[in-house]
Amino acid sequence: MRQATVMPMTGGQVVFNGIDITGLKTNKICRIGIGRTFQVVKPLGRLTVLDNVIAAAFSKSKSKSEACEKALETLEFCELDHRKDILAKSLPIGERKRLEITRAMATQPELLLDETAAGLNPSELEAAIKLIKKIRDNGVTIIIVEHIMKVMMTISDRIHAINFGRTIAEGTPQEMDNNPAVIKAYLGDKYAQD
């Protein structure tokens, strides 16, 4: 299985809940409460959906029975429990994305870093938005990297707009909807009105 490429930091510091996590290994970052999903999903294809989630739940479980209990609870929460006994590689892309989120949620994060919508059709996108709202409403802070404005405008409390690596605006969805710099960056000059 090919690992995701993670670029090293070139400067600065990352602090989460008062803990400097700069340079920590991924498993340690997970244990302190940060979950992560990836744009290109890579489930453990030869394992069942349930076993994929059990593997993730082991990050904070002390026994297989505890990990299994957490996995089943998380599958139900994420509305994927009806697929628990099939091989992960046989899931369509929308359900693979849901499995990716489910695995991250099985680690019991306080903060979830997510790339939600890539490759989803309109009905899968609606289901993903519903799930992300449910996770947010359950008390998990979510940071999403996303280019589909419908997703951002529907689920965000605050938006941080970036163009070519630089912040161009920050605010509520309503503020972003009318911001000339954001409109210009995402739609082009002819749509921006100063």
KEDRENSE-933057 format. One record per residue (C-alpha): residue number from 1; residue in three letters; y negated, z negated, x; chain. Coordinates in nm, 2 decimals. Each point is the difference from the previous one (the first is absolute). Layout:
! KEDRENSE-933057
(atom NUM; "ALA"; (Y; Z; X); "A") ...
***
This chain:
! KEDRENSE-933057
(atom 1; "MET"; (0.00; 0.00; 0.00); "A") (atom 2; "ARG"; (-0.34; 0.10; 0.14); "A") (atom 3; "GLN"; (-0.25; -0.28; 0.03); "A") (atom 4; "ALA"; (-0.36; 0.03; -0.13); "A") (atom 5; "THR"; (-0.26; 0.05; 0.28); "A") (atom 6; "VAL"; (-0.23; -0.29; 0.03); "A") (atom 7; "MET"; (-0.30; 0.05; 0.22); "A") (atom 8; "PRO"; (-0.12; -0.29; 0.21); "A") (atom 9; "MET"; (-0.34; -0.16; -0.06); "A") (atom 10; "THR"; (-0.27; 0.12; 0.24); "A") (atom 11; "GLY"; (-0.23; -0.29; -0.07); "A") (atom 12; "GLY"; (-0.09; -0.29; -0.24); "A") (atom 13; "GLN"; (0.22; -0.27; -0.15); "A") (atom 14; "VAL"; (0.20; -0.03; -0.32); "A") (atom 15; "VAL"; (-0.01; -0.35; -0.17); "A") (atom 16; "PHE"; (0.20; -0.08; -0.31); "A") (atom 17; "ASN"; (-0.03; -0.34; -0.17); "A") (atom 18; "GLY"; (-0.15; -0.14; 0.32); "A") (atom 19; "ILE"; (0.28; 0.13; 0.22); "A") (atom 20; "ASP"; (-0.07; 0.25; 0.27); "A") (atom 21; "ILE"; (0.27; 0.27; -0.06); "A") (atom 22; "THR"; (-0.13; 0.25; 0.25); "A") (atom 23; "GLY"; (0.29; 0.15; 0.18); "A") (atom 24; "LEU"; (0.27; -0.19; -0.19); "A") (atom 25; "LYS"; (0.33; 0.17; -0.07); "A") (atom 26; "THR"; (0.05; 0.14; -0.35); "A") (atom 27; "ASN"; (0.27; -0.26; -0.09); "A") (atom 28; "LYS"; (-0.23; -0.29; 0.08); "A") (atom 29; "ILE"; (-0.29; 0.16; -0.19); "A") (atom 30; "CYS"; (0.24; 0.03; -0.30); "A") (atom 31; "ARG"; (0.10; -0.36; 0.02); "A") (atom 32; "ILE"; (-0.36; -0.12; -0.01); "A") (atom 33; "GLY"; (-0.06; 0.19; -0.33); "A") (atom 34; "ILE"; (-0.09; 0.36; 0.06); "A") (atom 35; "GLY"; (0.22; 0.27; -0.16); "A") (atom 36; "ARG"; (-0.03; 0.37; 0.08); "A") (atom 37; "THR"; (0.11; 0.33; -0.16); "A") (atom 38; "PHE"; (-0.01; 0.34; 0.16); "A") (atom 39; "GLN"; (-0.11; 0.34; -0.13); "A") (atom 40; "VAL"; (0.33; 0.16; 0.11); "A") (atom 41; "VAL"; (0.27; -0.22; -0.15); "A") (atom 42; "LYS"; (0.32; -0.06; 0.20); "A") (atom 43; "PRO"; (0.24; -0.22; -0.19); "A") (atom 44; "LEU"; (0.33; -0.10; 0.15); "A") (atom 45; "GLY"; (0.16; 0.30; -0.17); "A") (atom 46; "ARG"; (0.36; -0.09; 0.04); "A") (atom 47; "LEU"; (-0.06; -0.34; -0.16); "A") (atom 48; "THR"; (-0.05; -0.07; -0.37); "A") (atom 49; "VAL"; (-0.34; -0.07; -0.14); "A") (atom 50; "LEU"; (0.10; -0.37; -0.04); "A") (atom 51; "ASP"; (0.11; -0.02; 0.37); "A") (atom 52; "ASN"; (-0.33; 0.16; 0.11); "A") (atom 53; "VAL"; (-0.19; -0.28; -0.18); "A") (atom 54; "ILE"; (0.24; -0.27; 0.12); "A") (atom 55; "ALA"; (-0.07; 0.11; 0.36); "A") (atom 56; "ALA"; (-0.37; -0.04; -0.06); "A") (atom 57; "ALA"; (0.04; -0.34; -0.17); "A") (atom 58; "PHE"; (0.18; -0.14; 0.30); "A") (atom 59; "SER"; (-0.34; -0.02; 0.18); "A") (atom 60; "LYS"; (-0.07; -0.32; -0.19); "A") (atom 61; "SER"; (0.35; -0.10; -0.13); "A") (atom 62; "LYS"; (0.23; -0.26; 0.16); "A") (atom 63; "SER"; (0.32; 0.14; -0.15); "A") (atom 64; "LYS"; (0.16; 0.32; -0.14); "A") (atom 65; "SER"; (0.01; -0.16; -0.35); "A") (atom 66; "GLU"; (-0.37; -0.08; 0.02); "A") (atom 67; "ALA"; (-0.09; 0.35; 0.12); "A") (atom 68; "CYS"; (0.21; 0.15; -0.28); "A") (atom 69; "GLU"; (-0.17; -0.22; -0.26); "A") (atom 70; "LYS"; (-0.34; 0.10; 0.13); "A") (atom 71; "ALA"; (0.10; 0.37; 0.01); "A") (atom 72; "LEU"; (0.12; 0.00; -0.36); "A") (atom 73; "GLU"; (-0.32; -0.18; -0.11); "A") (atom 74; "THR"; (-0.21; 0.25; 0.18); "A") (atom 75; "LEU"; (0.19; 0.31; -0.12); "A") (atom 76; "GLU"; (-0.06; -0.13; -0.36); "A") (atom 77; "PHE"; (-0.37; -0.06; 0.07); "A") (atom 78; "CYS"; (-0.04; 0.35; 0.14); "A") (atom 79; "GLU"; (0.21; 0.15; -0.28); "A") (atom 80; "LEU"; (0.26; 0.15; 0.23); "A") (atom 81; "ASP"; (0.29; -0.23; -0.10); "A") (atom 82; "HIS"; (0.17; 0.27; -0.20); "A") (atom 83; "ARG"; (0.05; 0.20; 0.33); "A") (atom 84; "LYS"; (0.13; -0.30; 0.21); "A") (atom 85; "ASP"; (0.35; 0.13; 0.05); "A") (atom 86; "ILE"; (-0.07; 0.36; 0.11); "A") (atom 87; "LEU"; (-0.05; 0.12; 0.35); "A") (atom 88; "ALA"; (-0.36; 0.00; 0.10); "A") (atom 89; "LYS"; (0.02; 0.36; 0.14); "A") (atom 90; "SER"; (0.08; 0.13; -0.35); "A") (atom 91; "LEU"; (-0.33; -0.13; -0.15); "A") (atom 92; "PRO"; (-0.27; 0.26; -0.09); "A") (atom 93; "ILE"; (-0.33; -0.03; 0.20); "A") (atom 94; "GLY"; (-0.17; -0.21; -0.27); "A") (atom 95; "GLU"; (0.27; -0.26; -0.01); "A") (atom 96; "ARG"; (0.02; 0.00; 0.39); "A") (atom 97; "LYS"; (-0.37; -0.09; 0.00); "A") (atom 98; "ARG"; (0.07; -0.27; -0.25); "A") (atom 99; "LEU"; (0.29; -0.12; 0.22); "A") (atom 100; "GLU"; (-0.24; -0.01; 0.30); "A") (atom 101; "ILE"; (-0.24; -0.22; -0.20); "A") (atom 102; "THR"; (0.29; -0.22; -0.13); "A") (atom 103; "ARG"; (0.13; -0.06; 0.36); "A") (atom 104; "ALA"; (-0.35; -0.10; 0.10); "A") (atom 105; "MET"; (-0.03; -0.24; -0.30); "A") (atom 106; "ALA"; (0.33; -0.15; 0.09); "A") (atom 107; "THR"; (-0.16; -0.14; 0.31); "A") (atom 108; "GLN"; (-0.23; -0.21; -0.22); "A") (atom 109; "PRO"; (-0.33; 0.13; 0.14); "A") (atom 110; "GLU"; (-0.34; -0.15; -0.06); "A") (atom 111; "LEU"; (-0.15; 0.34; 0.11); "A") (atom 112; "LEU"; (0.15; 0.34; -0.05); "A") (atom 113; "LEU"; (-0.11; 0.30; 0.20); "A") (atom 114; "ASP"; (0.10; 0.31; -0.20); "A") (atom 115; "GLU"; (-0.01; 0.38; 0.00); "A") (atom 116; "THR"; (0.08; 0.06; -0.36); "A") (atom 117; "ALA"; (-0.03; 0.34; -0.14); "A") (atom 118; "ALA"; (0.10; 0.27; 0.25); "A") (atom 119; "GLY"; (0.25; 0.25; -0.14); "A") (atom 120; "LEU"; (0.01; -0.15; -0.35); "A") (atom 121; "ASN"; (-0.02; 0.21; -0.32); "A") (atom 122; "PRO"; (-0.24; -0.10; -0.28); "A") (atom 123; "SER"; (0.25; -0.22; -0.19); "A") (atom 124; "GLU"; (0.12; -0.17; 0.33); "A") (atom 125; "LEU"; (-0.36; -0.06; 0.09); "A") (atom 126; "GLU"; (-0.07; -0.17; -0.33); "A") (atom 127; "ALA"; (0.31; -0.22; 0.06); "A") (atom 128; "ALA"; (-0.12; -0.09; 0.35); "A") (atom 129; "ILE"; (-0.34; -0.09; -0.12); "A") (atom 130; "LYS"; (0.15; -0.23; -0.27); "A") (atom 131; "LEU"; (0.22; -0.17; 0.26); "A") (atom 132; "ILE"; (-0.29; -0.05; 0.25); "A") (atom 133; "LYS"; (-0.21; -0.16; -0.28); "A") (atom 134; "LYS"; (0.30; -0.23; -0.09); "A") (atom 135; "ILE"; (0.03; -0.11; 0.36); "A") (atom 136; "ARG"; (-0.38; -0.06; 0.03); "A") (atom 137; "ASP"; (0.00; -0.19; -0.33); "A") (atom 138; "ASN"; (0.29; -0.21; 0.15); "A") (atom 139; "GLY"; (-0.24; -0.13; 0.27); "A") (atom 140; "VAL"; (0.08; 0.23; 0.29); "A") (atom 141; "THR"; (-0.30; 0.15; 0.19); "A") (atom 142; "ILE"; (0.04; 0.37; 0.05); "A") (atom 143; "ILE"; (-0.16; 0.23; 0.25); "A") (atom 144; "ILE"; (0.07; 0.36; -0.08); "A") (atom 145; "VAL"; (-0.07; 0.31; 0.21); "A") (atom 146; "GLU"; (-0.03; 0.27; -0.25); "A") (atom 147; "HIS"; (-0.17; 0.34; -0.05); "A") (atom 148; "ILE"; (0.08; 0.04; -0.37); "A") (atom 149; "MET"; (-0.32; -0.12; -0.17); "A") (atom 150; "LYS"; (0.17; -0.07; -0.34); "A") (atom 151; "VAL"; (0.22; -0.26; 0.18); "A") (atom 152; "MET"; (-0.30; -0.16; 0.18); "A") (atom 153; "MET"; (-0.22; 0.00; -0.31); "A") (atom 154; "THR"; (0.27; -0.15; -0.22); "A") (atom 155; "ILE"; (0.13; -0.28; 0.20); "A") (atom 156; "SER"; (-0.27; -0.11; 0.24); "A") (atom 157; "ASP"; (-0.24; -0.29; -0.01); "A") (atom 158; "ARG"; (-0.18; 0.12; 0.31); "A") (atom 159; "ILE"; (0.01; 0.33; 0.19); "A") (atom 160; "HIS"; (-0.07; 0.06; 0.36); "A") (atom 161; "ALA"; (-0.07; 0.38; 0.05); "A") (atom 162; "ILE"; (0.06; 0.14; 0.34); "A") (atom 163; "ASN"; (-0.09; 0.35; 0.13); "A") (atom 164; "PHE"; (0.11; 0.11; 0.35); "A") (atom 165; "GLY"; (0.08; -0.36; 0.09); "A") (atom 166; "ARG"; (-0.34; -0.14; -0.10); "A") (atom 167; "THR"; (-0.09; -0.21; -0.31); "A") (atom 168; "ILE"; (-0.23; 0.20; -0.23); "A") (atom 169; "ALA"; (0.00; -0.24; -0.29); "A") (atom 170; "GLU"; (0.14; -0.32; -0.14); "A") (atom 171; "GLY"; (-0.01; -0.14; -0.35); "A") (atom 172; "THR"; (0.15; -0.01; -0.35); "A") (atom 173; "PRO"; (0.17; 0.31; -0.14); "A") (atom 174; "GLN"; (-0.31; 0.06; -0.22); "A") (atom 175; "GLU"; (-0.22; -0.01; 0.31); "A") (atom 176; "MET"; (0.22; 0.24; 0.18); "A") (atom 177; "ASP"; (0.02; 0.24; -0.30); "A") (atom 178; "ASN"; (-0.38; 0.06; 0.03); "A") (atom 179; "ASN"; (-0.05; -0.03; 0.37); "A") (atom 180; "PRO"; (-0.14; 0.33; 0.15); "A") (atom 181; "ALA"; (0.16; -0.05; 0.34); "A") (atom 182; "VAL"; (0.35; -0.05; -0.15); "A") (atom 183; "ILE"; (-0.04; 0.30; -0.23); "A") (atom 184; "LYS"; (-0.11; 0.21; 0.29); "A") (atom 185; "ALA"; (0.29; -0.11; 0.22); "A") (atom 186; "TYR"; (0.26; 0.05; -0.26); "A") (atom 187; "LEU"; (-0.13; 0.28; -0.21); "A") (atom 188; "GLY"; (-0.25; 0.19; 0.22); "A") (atom 189; "ASP"; (-0.37; 0.06; 0.02); "A") (atom 190; "LYS"; (-0.04; 0.19; -0.32); "A") (atom 191; "TYR"; (0.12; -0.31; -0.21); "A") (atom 192; "ALA"; (-0.22; -0.26; 0.18); "A") (atom 193; "GLN"; (-0.34; -0.07; -0.14); "A") (atom 194; "ASP"; (-0.24; -0.22; 0.19); "A") 
***
